[in-house]
Amino acid sequence: MASSSPSPKLPIPGRRNILITSALPYVNNVPHLGNIIGCVLSADVFARYCRLRGYNAIYICGTDEYGTATETKALEEKCTPKEICDKYHKIHDEVYKWFDIKFDKFGRTSSPEQTELYCDTCQKFLADRLVEGICPNKTCNAPARGDQCEICSTMLNPTELIEPKCKVCKNTPRIRDTDHLFLELPQLNDKLVNYINETSVTGMWSQNAIQATNAWLKEGLKPRCITRDLKWGVPVPHEKYKDKVFYVWFDAPIGYVSITAAYTPDWEQWWKNPDNVELFQFMGKDNVPFHTIMFPSTLLGTGEKWTMMKTISVTEYLNYEAGIGVFGNDAKDTNIPPEVWRYYLLMNRPEVSDTLFTWADLQAKLNSELLNNLGNFINRVLSFVAKPAGNGYDSVVPDASNADSHPLTKTLVEKTSKLVEQYLDAMEKVKLKQGLKCAMAISGEGNAYLQESQFWKLYKEDPASCAIVMKTSVGLVYLLACLLEPFMPSFSNEVLRQLNMPTEDLSFSEEKGETAKAKSPWDFIPAGHKIGKPAPLFKELKDDEVDAHREKYAGSQAERSSKAAADAEANKVAKQLKGSKLSDGVPKKEQKKQSGGSKSKTAAADVSIAKLDIRVGLIKKVEKHPDADSLYVEEIDVGEEAPRTVVSGLVKFIPLEEMQNRKVCVLCNLKPVAMRGIKSHAMVLAASNEDHTKVELVEPPESAAVGERVSFAGFSGEPEASLSGKSKTWEKLAADLHSNGELVACYKDVPFTTSAGVCKVKTIVNGEIR
């Protein structure tokens, strides 16, 4: 993680100067995917975007090395805190390098944690995390640590725990008096509230940050203790408190400043320059109050002119389908490239609510969105250009005169220009997931453009139009390399290599005229430019690989080590039993029954799900049925010349306003049927719970193309023209349609898939889909 420039960058007058930090990760563990998307990866994307746009930006981070978390880990691993810090700082460094995180400075800092209880057996004050007991919240009463209950999220003091125990010796500690320094937050109340009220609006704070901050303010600000009775930490520079250290959430944010000072001796130009520097901070939701209340109060309390945080971007939690999670070094061991992990995490970034990591979703996003959409578009374009003369352009970009008057190209540019504007708007507002979706939608438009142009026919029948289509498409490839670089830098580097374009100092700025070219993409790469050698950009992730990963990475890393030892012992026993016949002692009749199988298959065994014509539809109009209180009548665009009229029994479950302009999954080849005098020409698919008291629509991704046919991995073929009642095709297949534990709509275990991703329901787990 070398610096992005040979010498430290300093603010430049007249330029937009942006200082970016991400929450300092504890150095007592291996970072998992939730840690990575919650702070360092999100900040890296924004920092790369700022550099791409020509802003003068630096990204500062480092490991948080002192405090209880480190001491506890040292006790577990039977080594010194210093050895723990050295070990895990190196691990963090290696993980972030593999994930292509580009810090300007990745440093190391030190911070202590809280302590108020004294353990006579251990003869020391106990930090909050060294005290364990029962949560005092009457609605919870779960096991909790001295600082916070992980179940109900209540912030605690160790003295509040029921039946507190020392984590080390398991004895009951006692309260003992000790002197500490406090930050008098009540005296800073007016200044702090004014800062929060103003900056949360102008800085466009994420809603979860505002809510967490207001919750603290509502309780009333109280003096906060900023020292602790620990040895592993930053000593307090005062004779009376020489045996104490500073508390982590007083000292840790100051680490941003000290790490910047390690980056440049002129650190004050960044941190004491509020008129010329904008501060953006990234973190998980559990760190919010310390950055919106504690750290600003510390700065305001000095009375000096500090660069205060402008924008805070906060994520919720990324949960794992089987508990615990995938760790950074696990991701590397899967041999799934870092750009795929980055894409998946960012497309699943938990911006407004917790999200769920599942291997099936990772597989769908890789195979459908990256391989079949993005990779397919780029490879089709470059492979055609690379074909020998007579079949292609011999790797030379053709001329494209009058491209701006070519009807199909004009339509394309209108769509892509709007998407670029939306991309820039989203990124400026730190809506990273939305920015990524806009960029991917450009790829989808590119695929549709190629298909509609039928360039393979134009090459012989209308060479001039073909040249326009291909030069424009090559420009779109370059545009995608630019817009996606913040999200998938190694992908963009490979695309630029295949384009035979420079990979250094990629830029997309107004000053250089690059953003203007988005309205004429044929101008990005000049005619006569010779491209490099095209190659596939992504590799399919197969079902057996997914199954292997799911099994291998279940549970914690410690549990996996235990399982590996058990497996080794099992293999040893298996070798000893080698040669034994498993059929020994089993009657021949029973053996035949076991090996012969059963003729009773599922009802749908001989019917392919490909027989169903399920498409992405957009509800253009909806109203209540004039003669039936429980029915809606919808006009749904399913990619045909005119919308279809569809009647649905959803009035009791989904409000009318929620049906308007909504993308849905529509079964289009059911035989039309009259419902209370109005003929329905399709069926909107929805999931219901077990007792059918709750119903939710099956929803395709927001960026899915209207009219696109929903596919099922491993099943191909054309749908039946009309599902007649005699064939019972629908009845047989419907029995296996359901939402799974991850809310993904499935046929058996195969997700409903579009080129933009899988289809889902909102909350109904294991629901029946009809």
MARSE-442905 format. One line per field, with one value per residue (C-alpha): z negated, y, x negated; residue in three letters. Coordinates in steps of 0.25 Angstrom, whole numbers, padded with zeros to 4 digits. Last residue first. Layout:
<recs>
z	(Z;...);
y	(Y;...);
x	(X;...);
r	(ALA;...);
</recs>
This chain:
<recs>
z	(0028;0019;0006;-0005;-0011;-0017;-0015;-0017;-0004;0007;0017;0031;0035;0042;0053;0065;0058;0049;0042;0033;0034;0021;0024;0034;0026;0021;0012;-0002;-0008;-0015;-0002;0006;0013;0026;0026;0026;0037;0047;0047;0047;0058;0067;0064;0079;0080;0074;0086;0083;0096;0105;0097;0093;0101;0095;0084;0070;0063;0057;0057;0066;0065;0078;0080;0084;0075;0073;0059;0052;0040;0038;0040;0029;0025;0019;0004;-0002;-0017;-0023;-0015;-0027;-0022;-0017;-0003;0009;0022;0037;0045;0055;0070;0080;0070;0077;0070;0067;0053;0056;0070;0073;0083;0084;0076;0084;0078;0064;0059;0049;0044;0046;0039;0045;0036;0028;0015;0017;0018;0004;0004;-0004;-0003;0011;0017;0025;0038;0052;0063;0076;0084;0089;0104;0114;0105;0094;0082;0079;0069;0069;0056;0051;0036;0029;0015;0016;0029;0040;0043;0041;0034;0042;0047;0058;0063;0055;0061;0064;0064;0070;0067;0079;0072;0081;0076;0063;0070;0068;0066;0051;0048;0040;0032;0034;0030;0038;0027;0026;0030;0021;0008;0012;0017;0005;-0003;0005;0003;-0012;-0018;-0027;-0018;-0008;-0012;-0008;-0016;-0007;-0013;-0028;-0033;-0022;-0027;-0041;-0037;-0028;-0041;-0049;-0038;-0037;-0052;-0051;-0040;-0048;-0060;-0050;-0044;-0058;-0061;-0048;-0052;-0045;-0031;-0021;-0016;-0014;-0007;0001;0006;0009;0017;0025;0028;0033;0043;0043;0057;0060;0063;0072;0085;0094;0105;0110;0111;0118;0130;0131;0145;0141;0128;0115;0106;0118;0121;0107;0111;0099;0090;0097;0088;0076;0082;0085;0077;0067;0066;0061;0064;0062;0062;0057;0061;0069;0082;0094;0102;0101;0095;0085;0082;0079;0070;0063;0061;0055;0046;0041;0038;0031;0033;0047;0051;0057;0065;0070;0073;0082;0089;0093;0097;0106;0112;0114;0121;0130;0133;0136;0144;0152;0154;0159;0170;0174;0177;0182;0180;0166;0163;0162;0150;0145;0142;0137;0127;0121;0120;0114;0104;0099;0098;0090;0080;0079;0076;0066;0059;0057;0051;0042;0037;0034;0027;0018;0015;0011;0006;0010;0020;0025;0027;0035;0044;0046;0049;0059;0066;0066;0073;0084;0085;0089;0099;0104;0108;0115;0123;0127;0132;0140;0146;0147;0136;0143;0155;0158;0150;0153;0150;0137;0142;0137;0151;0153;0154;0163;0176;0169;0157;0145;0134;0135;0133;0121;0115;0116;0112;0100;0094;0095;0090;0078;0073;0075;0075;0067;0057;0055;0058;0054;0043;0037;0037;0031;0020;0018;0016;0007;-0003;-0009;-0016;-0017;-0029;-0026;-0020;-0013;-0015;-0003;0005;0019;0012;0006;0019;0027;0017;0016;0032;0033;0023;0032;0027;0024;0011;0003;0004;-0001;-0013;-0016;-0017;-0026;-0022;-0033;-0047;-0044;-0033;-0023;-0027;-0032;-0026;-0037;-0035;-0028;-0031;-0022;-0030;-0022;-0026;-0038;-0044;-0040;-0052;-0056;-0071;-0083;-0089;-0093;-0078;-0074;-0086;-0084;-0069;-0073;-0084;-0077;-0062;-0061;-0075;-0073;-0059;-0063;-0064;-0050;-0042;-0037;-0027;-0029;-0019;-0023;-0013;-0013;-0008;-0019;-0030;-0029;-0042;-0039;-0025;-0025;-0040;-0035;-0029;-0035;-0025;-0025;-0040;-0043;-0035;-0045;-0057;-0052;-0049;-0062;-0069;-0066;-0075;-0087;-0093;-0088;-0093;-0107;-0110;-0119;-0134;-0144;-0141;-0145;-0156;-0149;-0135;-0121;-0121;-0116;-0102;-0104;-0110;-0125;-0128;-0138;-0128;-0124;-0116;-0125;-0118;-0125;-0121;-0108;-0109;-0106;-0093;-0089;-0088;-0080;-0071;-0067;-0064;-0056;-0048;-0045;-0040;-0031;-0024;-0026;-0014;-0018;-0017;-0025;-0036;-0036;-0041;-0052;-0056;-0057;-0065;-0074;-0077;-0080;-0089;-0097;-0099;-0114;-0115;-0109;-0120;-0116;-0129;-0135;-0145;-0160;-0165;-0175;-0176;-0171;-0173;-0163;-0164;-0160;-0146;-0146;-0132;-0128;-0142;-0146;-0147;-0152;-0146;-0138;-0142;-0148;-0135;-0129;-0117;-0103;-0099;-0086;-0089;-0086;-0085;-0099;-0101;-0109;-0121;-0112;-0111;-0113;-0110;-0119;-0108;-0111;-0125;-0120;-0131;-0121;-0129;-0132;-0126;-0130;-0123;-0111;-0121;-0125;-0139;-0149;-0155;-0165;-0157;-0169;-0175;-0162;-0161;-0153;-0146;-0133;-0119;-0107;-0103;-0089;-0081;-0066;-0054;-0039;-0026;-0018;-0004;-0004;0008;0004;0015;0008;0007;0002;-0009;-0013;-0014;-0022;-0032;-0034;-0036;-0047;-0052;-0056;-0060;-0069;-0075;-0078;-0085;-0093;-0099;-0096;-0102;-0090;-0098;-0108;-0096;-0090;-0103;-0103;-0089;-0091;-0104;-0098;-0089;-0074;-0065;-0051;-0041;-0032;-0023;-0009;-0002;0009;0018;0028;0042;0044;0044;0031;0024;0030;0024;0011;0011;0014;0004;-0007;-0004;-0004;-0017;-0026;-0026;-0013;-0020;-0034;-0028;-0019;-0031;-0036;-0043;-0058;-0070;-0061;-0063;-0050;-0050;-0044;-0030;-0027;-0015;-0013;-0001;0005;0017;0024;0023;0013;0013;0000;-0002;0005;-0001;0008;0018;0020;0018;0005;0005;0000);
y	(-0073;-0073;-0081;-0074;-0080;-0066;-0055;-0041;-0033;-0043;-0045;-0046;-0049;-0040;-0030;-0040;-0046;-0058;-0066;-0074;-0089;-0097;-0103;-0091;-0079;-0065;-0060;-0056;-0062;-0073;-0077;-0071;-0082;-0089;-0104;-0107;-0097;-0106;-0117;-0107;-0099;-0111;-0117;-0121;-0121;-0107;-0101;-0093;-0085;-0083;-0092;-0086;-0088;-0095;-0095;-0100;-0100;-0087;-0082;-0070;-0058;-0052;-0038;-0030;-0018;-0018;-0021;-0008;-0008;-0023;-0032;-0033;-0044;-0037;-0039;-0046;-0048;-0055;-0067;-0077;-0081;-0068;-0063;-0060;-0052;-0054;-0045;-0053;-0051;-0047;-0045;-0043;-0034;-0038;-0043;-0050;-0054;-0064;-0063;-0076;-0074;-0070;-0057;-0060;-0047;-0043;-0029;-0015;-0004;0009;0008;-0004;0003;0014;0003;-0003;-0018;-0029;-0028;-0022;-0033;-0042;-0039;-0035;-0033;-0025;-0025;-0013;-0010;-0013;-0023;-0022;-0027;-0013;-0016;-0009;-0014;-0017;-0020;-0029;-0031;-0022;-0028;-0021;-0008;-0015;-0005;0003;0001;0007;0006;-0007;-0010;-0025;-0034;-0047;-0061;-0070;-0083;-0096;-0093;-0099;-0112;-0123;-0138;-0136;-0127;-0137;-0141;-0154;-0168;-0178;-0181;-0185;-0198;-0197;-0197;-0207;-0216;-0215;-0218;-0231;-0235;-0234;-0224;-0230;-0225;-0215;-0205;-0214;-0212;-0210;-0197;-0197;-0192;-0181;-0177;-0176;-0166;-0158;-0157;-0152;-0141;-0137;-0135;-0126;-0118;-0117;-0111;-0101;-0098;-0095;-0085;-0078;-0076;-0084;-0088;-0085;-0099;-0103;-0091;-0091;-0105;-0103;-0091;-0098;-0109;-0099;-0093;-0079;-0074;-0067;-0052;-0043;-0052;-0048;-0037;-0034;-0020;-0009;-0001;0013;0017;0025;0032;0027;0035;0042;0031;0033;0046;0051;0044;0053;0064;0057;0056;0071;0072;0082;0074;0062;0047;0043;0030;0034;0021;0010;0016;0010;-0003;-0006;-0019;-0012;-0002;-0014;-0020;-0008;-0005;-0019;-0017;-0004;-0010;0000;0013;0008;0006;0019;0020;0006;0007;0020;0012;0001;0011;0017;0004;0003;0016;0012;-0001;0005;0016;0006;-0003;0009;0012;-0003;-0005;-0019;-0026;-0021;-0017;-0032;-0035;-0021;-0026;-0011;-0016;-0026;-0017;-0006;-0015;-0020;-0005;-0001;-0012;-0007;0007;0000;-0005;0009;0014;0002;0006;0020;0015;0006;0018;0028;0037;0050;0053;0038;0038;0051;0046;0033;0040;0049;0037;0030;0042;0042;0027;0028;0040;0034;0021;0028;0036;0023;0017;0029;0032;0047;0048;0037;0046;0040;0028;0024;0009;0005;-0004;-0019;-0025;-0018;-0029;-0041;-0037;-0031;-0040;-0040;-0031;-0021;-0033;-0038;-0024;-0022;-0035;-0036;-0023;-0026;-0041;-0036;-0026;-0034;-0049;-0049;-0038;-0037;-0051;-0060;-0052;-0046;-0060;-0067;-0056;-0057;-0073;-0071;-0062;-0049;-0043;-0028;-0019;-0006;0007;0006;-0008;-0009;-0021;-0016;-0011;-0024;-0032;-0023;-0023;-0038;-0039;-0029;-0037;-0049;-0062;-0071;-0075;-0073;-0058;-0057;-0066;-0056;-0045;-0053;-0059;-0058;-0062;-0068;-0077;-0067;-0056;-0042;-0029;-0019;-0004;0006;0020;0031;0044;0057;0071;0066;0078;0084;0091;0106;0105;0107;0094;0089;0090;0079;0070;0072;0069;0055;0052;0056;0052;0043;0036;0035;0028;0016;0005;0009;0005;0015;0026;0040;0051;0064;0076;0085;0100;0108;0098;0098;0093;0078;0078;0089;0085;0072;0080;0069;0060;0045;0043;0056;0050;0038;0047;0054;0041;0036;0047;0039;0028;0036;0040;0027;0019;0024;0031;0024;0024;0023;0037;0043;0053;0056;0059;0054;0043;0031;0025;0010;-0003;0000;0002;0010;0018;0033;0040;0040;0046;0058;0056;0061;0059;0046;0053;0057;0042;0038;0050;0045;0031;0036;0046;0035;0025;0036;0038;0052;0061;0070;0083;0076;0069;0081;0091;0083;0076;0089;0096;0085;0084;0099;0099;0086;0089;0092;0079;0071;0073;0063;0056;0052;0041;0038;0024;0018;0003;-0005;-0020;-0032;-0045;-0057;-0063;-0062;-0055;-0050;-0044;-0047;-0038;-0044;-0033;-0023;-0008;-0007;-0010;0002;-0001;0004;-0004;-0011;-0021;-0034;-0029;-0023;-0012;-0008;-0018;-0030;-0036;-0050;-0047;-0041;-0035;-0028;-0025;-0018;-0021;-0029;-0041;-0042;-0041;-0031;-0031;-0023;-0012;-0011;-0017;-0010;-0019;-0029;-0041;-0047;-0034;-0030;-0015;-0010;0004;0002;0007;0005;0010;0015;0014;0017;0010;0016;0014;0026;0030;0018;0010;-0002;-0013;-0024;-0031;-0019;-0018;-0033;-0032;-0019;-0025;-0037;-0029;-0021;-0034;-0039;-0026;-0023;-0036;-0037;-0023;-0028;-0039;-0054;-0065;-0065;-0062;-0053;-0045;-0044;-0038;-0028;-0024;-0022;-0015;-0004;-0001;-0004;0004;0001;0011;0021;0033;0035;0048;0056;0067;0066;0062;0054;0041;0045;0047;0034;0027;0033;0030;0015;0014;0020;0009;-0001;0003;0005;-0004;-0012;-0017;-0019;-0027;-0035;-0040;-0033;-0043;-0040;-0031;-0019;-0012;-0005;0011;0016;0022;0035;0044;0058;0066;0078;0084;0093;0108;0107;0094;0085;0077;0064;0056;0052;0040;0040;0029;0025;0010;0000);
x	(0190;0178;0179;0171;0158;0154;0164;0157;0155;0156;0144;0140;0125;0116;0115;0115;0127;0128;0139;0130;0128;0130;0144;0149;0144;0148;0137;0141;0128;0135;0142;0154;0162;0165;0165;0180;0181;0174;0185;0197;0191;0188;0202;0202;0217;0219;0211;0199;0198;0186;0178;0164;0152;0140;0130;0129;0115;0116;0130;0134;0144;0147;0144;0156;0152;0137;0133;0127;0136;0133;0145;0156;0165;0177;0181;0193;0196;0207;0205;0204;0190;0185;0188;0179;0184;0183;0192;0200;0202;0213;0225;0238;0248;0262;0260;0247;0246;0235;0223;0215;0202;0190;0186;0183;0179;0168;0169;0164;0172;0178;0190;0192;0188;0199;0210;0206;0201;0208;0223;0223;0214;0223;0217;0223;0213;0215;0203;0195;0194;0182;0176;0165;0174;0180;0192;0205;0212;0226;0226;0235;0241;0252;0257;0267;0259;0245;0237;0226;0212;0204;0190;0186;0172;0170;0157;0161;0165;0168;0169;0165;0151;0155;0153;0164;0160;0156;0168;0176;0164;0159;0165;0157;0148;0133;0127;0115;0123;0133;0123;0115;0127;0129;0115;0116;0106;0095;0084;0089;0079;0068;0055;0043;0039;0043;0029;0030;0043;0038;0027;0037;0046;0034;0031;0045;0045;0033;0039;0052;0044;0037;0050;0056;0044;0047;0061;0073;0075;0064;0061;0075;0080;0067;0069;0084;0080;0069;0079;0089;0080;0074;0072;0059;0058;0050;0049;0038;0036;0022;0018;0025;0019;0024;0027;0040;0038;0042;0052;0059;0069;0074;0080;0089;0079;0068;0073;0068;0054;0052;0039;0045;0058;0051;0051;0036;0027;0014;0007;0013;0010;0018;0016;0031;0028;0018;0029;0039;0029;0026;0041;0043;0031;0038;0052;0060;0053;0049;0063;0066;0053;0053;0068;0064;0053;0063;0074;0063;0061;0076;0077;0066;0073;0087;0081;0073;0085;0093;0082;0081;0096;0099;0086;0082;0097;0100;0090;0094;0109;0112;0122;0113;0101;0109;0116;0102;0098;0110;0107;0093;0098;0107;0094;0089;0102;0103;0089;0093;0105;0096;0087;0097;0086;0094;0083;0084;0099;0099;0087;0094;0107;0100;0094;0107;0113;0102;0104;0119;0118;0105;0113;0124;0114;0107;0119;0122;0108;0107;0096;0088;0087;0073;0069;0055;0051;0042;0031;0030;0032;0045;0055;0058;0052;0040;0036;0044;0039;0051;0061;0053;0053;0068;0072;0062;0067;0082;0080;0071;0081;0094;0092;0079;0081;0096;0101;0089;0082;0095;0102;0090;0089;0104;0103;0091;0099;0096;0108;0111;0114;0121;0119;0106;0102;0093;0098;0094;0081;0078;0081;0072;0061;0061;0061;0050;0042;0042;0049;0037;0044;0032;0032;0046;0042;0030;0041;0050;0063;0074;0078;0092;0097;0103;0093;0098;0093;0096;0101;0092;0089;0084;0080;0079;0073;0064;0057;0044;0039;0039;0035;0044;0039;0053;0057;0047;0051;0066;0064;0057;0068;0081;0081;0069;0071;0086;0084;0075;0086;0092;0080;0070;0066;0061;0061;0053;0054;0041;0040;0047;0046;0030;0025;0025;0020;0010;0007;0001;-0011;-0021;-0014;-0010;-0014;-0006;0006;0005;0005;0018;0025;0020;0027;0040;0034;0031;0044;0051;0039;0038;0025;0015;0013;0001;-0004;0010;0005;-0008;-0001;-0004;0006;-0001;0004;0008;0004;0003;0018;0025;0034;0035;0045;0057;0069;0077;0092;0099;0114;0122;0128;0114;0109;0121;0119;0106;0111;0122;0113;0103;0114;0119;0106;0100;0103;0091;0100;0111;0103;0093;0103;0111;0098;0089;0100;0102;0087;0086;0098;0094;0080;0081;0090;0078;0068;0058;0054;0040;0040;0038;0040;0050;0052;0065;0063;0059;0066;0057;0056;0040;0038;0053;0055;0069;0082;0094;0104;0096;0098;0084;0077;0084;0093;0097;0110;0109;0120;0112;0097;0099;0089;0077;0076;0079;0092;0100;0115;0125;0132;0146;0141;0128;0118;0110;0104;0089;0075;0064;0051;0057;0060;0045;0043;0035;0023;0020;0023;0030;0035;0041;0045;0057;0056;0048;0050;0041;0027;0022;0010;0007;0002;0001;0007;0004;0008;0017;0020;0028;0026;0033;0020;0013;0024;0022;0007;0007;0017;0009;-0004;0004;0009;-0005;-0012;0000;0001;-0014;-0013;-0001;-0011;-0008;0001;0011;0023;0017;0011;0025;0030;0019;0022;0037;0034;0026;0015;0013;0024;0018;0017;0025;0023;0028;0023;0030;0027;0039;0036;0049;0042;0035;0048;0054;0042;0044;0059;0056;0045;0054;0064;0053;0047;0060;0072;0068;0056;0061;0073;0064;0055;0043;0033;0033;0027;0022;0035;0039;0037;0050;0048;0042;0043;0037;0042;0036;0044;0034;0033;0022;0015;0016;0003;-0001;-0012;-0024;-0025;-0010;0001;-0007;-0010;0000);
r	(ARG;ILE;GLU;GLY;ASN;VAL;ILE;THR;LYS;VAL;LYS;CYS;VAL;GLY;ALA;SER;THR;THR;PHE;PRO;VAL;ASP;LYS;TYR;CYS;ALA;VAL;LEU;GLU;GLY;ASN;SER;HIS;LEU;ASP;ALA;ALA;LEU;LYS;GLU;TRP;THR;LYS;SER;LYS;GLY;SER;LEU;SER;ALA;GLU;PRO;GLU;GLY;SER;PHE;GLY;ALA;PHE;SER;VAL;ARG;GLU;GLY;VAL;ALA;ALA;SER;GLU;PRO;PRO;GLU;VAL;LEU;GLU;VAL;LYS;THR;HIS;ASP;GLU;ASN;SER;ALA;ALA;LEU;VAL;MET;ALA;HIS;SER;LYS;ILE;GLY;ARG;MET;ALA;VAL;PRO;LYS;LEU;ASN;CYS;LEU;VAL;CYS;VAL;LYS;ARG;ASN;GLN;MET;GLU;GLU;LEU;PRO;ILE;PHE;LYS;VAL;LEU;GLY;SER;VAL;VAL;THR;ARG;PRO;ALA;GLU;GLU;GLY;VAL;ASP;ILE;GLU;GLU;VAL;TYR;LEU;SER;ASP;ALA;ASP;PRO;HIS;LYS;GLU;VAL;LYS;LYS;ILE;LEU;GLY;VAL;ARG;ILE;ASP;LEU;LYS;ALA;ILE;SER;VAL;ASP;ALA;ALA;ALA;THR;LYS;SER;LYS;SER;GLY;GLY;SER;GLN;LYS;LYS;GLN;GLU;LYS;LYS;PRO;VAL;GLY;ASP;SER;LEU;LYS;SER;GLY;LYS;LEU;GLN;LYS;ALA;VAL;LYS;ASN;ALA;GLU;ALA;ASP;ALA;ALA;ALA;LYS;SER;SER;ARG;GLU;ALA;GLN;SER;GLY;ALA;TYR;LYS;GLU;ARG;HIS;ALA;ASP;VAL;GLU;ASP;ASP;LYS;LEU;GLU;LYS;PHE;LEU;PRO;ALA;PRO;LYS;GLY;ILE;LYS;HIS;GLY;ALA;PRO;ILE;PHE;ASP;TRP;PRO;SER;LYS;ALA;LYS;ALA;THR;GLU;GLY;LYS;GLU;GLU;SER;PHE;SER;LEU;ASP;GLU;THR;PRO;MET;ASN;LEU;GLN;ARG;LEU;VAL;GLU;ASN;SER;PHE;SER;PRO;MET;PHE;PRO;GLU;LEU;LEU;CYS;ALA;LEU;LEU;TYR;VAL;LEU;GLY;VAL;SER;THR;LYS;MET;VAL;ILE;ALA;CYS;SER;ALA;PRO;ASP;GLU;LYS;TYR;LEU;LYS;TRP;PHE;GLN;SER;GLU;GLN;LEU;TYR;ALA;ASN;GLY;GLU;GLY;SER;ILE;ALA;MET;ALA;CYS;LYS;LEU;GLY;GLN;LYS;LEU;LYS;VAL;LYS;GLU;MET;ALA;ASP;LEU;TYR;GLN;GLU;VAL;LEU;LYS;SER;THR;LYS;GLU;VAL;LEU;THR;LYS;THR;LEU;PRO;HIS;SER;ASP;ALA;ASN;SER;ALA;ASP;PRO;VAL;VAL;SER;ASP;TYR;GLY;ASN;GLY;ALA;PRO;LYS;ALA;VAL;PHE;SER;LEU;VAL;ARG;ASN;ILE;PHE;ASN;GLY;LEU;ASN;ASN;LEU;LEU;GLU;SER;ASN;LEU;LYS;ALA;GLN;LEU;ASP;ALA;TRP;THR;PHE;LEU;THR;ASP;SER;VAL;GLU;PRO;ARG;ASN;MET;LEU;LEU;TYR;TYR;ARG;TRP;VAL;GLU;PRO;PRO;ILE;ASN;THR;ASP;LYS;ALA;ASP;ASN;GLY;PHE;VAL;GLY;ILE;GLY;ALA;GLU;TYR;ASN;LEU;TYR;GLU;THR;VAL;SER;ILE;THR;LYS;MET;MET;THR;TRP;LYS;GLU;GLY;THR;GLY;LEU;LEU;THR;SER;PRO;PHE;MET;ILE;THR;HIS;PHE;PRO;VAL;ASN;ASP;LYS;GLY;MET;PHE;GLN;PHE;LEU;GLU;VAL;ASN;ASP;PRO;ASN;LYS;TRP;TRP;GLN;GLU;TRP;ASP;PRO;THR;TYR;ALA;ALA;THR;ILE;SER;VAL;TYR;GLY;ILE;PRO;ALA;ASP;PHE;TRP;VAL;TYR;PHE;VAL;LYS;ASP;LYS;TYR;LYS;GLU;HIS;PRO;VAL;PRO;VAL;GLY;TRP;LYS;LEU;ASP;ARG;THR;ILE;CYS;ARG;PRO;LYS;LEU;GLY;GLU;LYS;LEU;TRP;ALA;ASN;THR;ALA;GLN;ILE;ALA;ASN;GLN;SER;TRP;MET;GLY;THR;VAL;SER;THR;GLU;ASN;ILE;TYR;ASN;VAL;LEU;LYS;ASP;ASN;LEU;GLN;PRO;LEU;GLU;LEU;PHE;LEU;HIS;ASP;THR;ASP;ARG;ILE;ARG;PRO;THR;ASN;LYS;CYS;VAL;LYS;CYS;LYS;PRO;GLU;ILE;LEU;GLU;THR;PRO;ASN;LEU;MET;THR;SER;CYS;ILE;GLU;CYS;GLN;ASP;GLY;ARG;ALA;PRO;ALA;ASN;CYS;THR;LYS;ASN;PRO;CYS;ILE;GLY;GLU;VAL;LEU;ARG;ASP;ALA;LEU;PHE;LYS;GLN;CYS;THR;ASP;CYS;TYR;LEU;GLU;THR;GLN;GLU;PRO;SER;SER;THR;ARG;GLY;PHE;LYS;ASP;PHE;LYS;ILE;ASP;PHE;TRP;LYS;TYR;VAL;GLU;ASP;HIS;ILE;LYS;HIS;TYR;LYS;ASP;CYS;ILE;GLU;LYS;PRO;THR;CYS;LYS;GLU;GLU;LEU;ALA;LYS;THR;GLU;THR;ALA;THR;GLY;TYR;GLU;ASP;THR;GLY;CYS;ILE;TYR;ILE;ALA;ASN;TYR;GLY;ARG;LEU;ARG;CYS;TYR;ARG;ALA;PHE;VAL;ASP;ALA;SER;LEU;VAL;CYS;GLY;ILE;ILE;ASN;GLY;LEU;HIS;PRO;VAL;ASN;ASN;VAL;TYR;PRO;LEU;ALA;SER;THR;ILE;LEU;ILE;ASN;ARG;ARG;GLY;PRO;ILE;PRO;LEU;LYS;PRO;SER;PRO;SER;SER;SER;ALA;MET);
</recs>
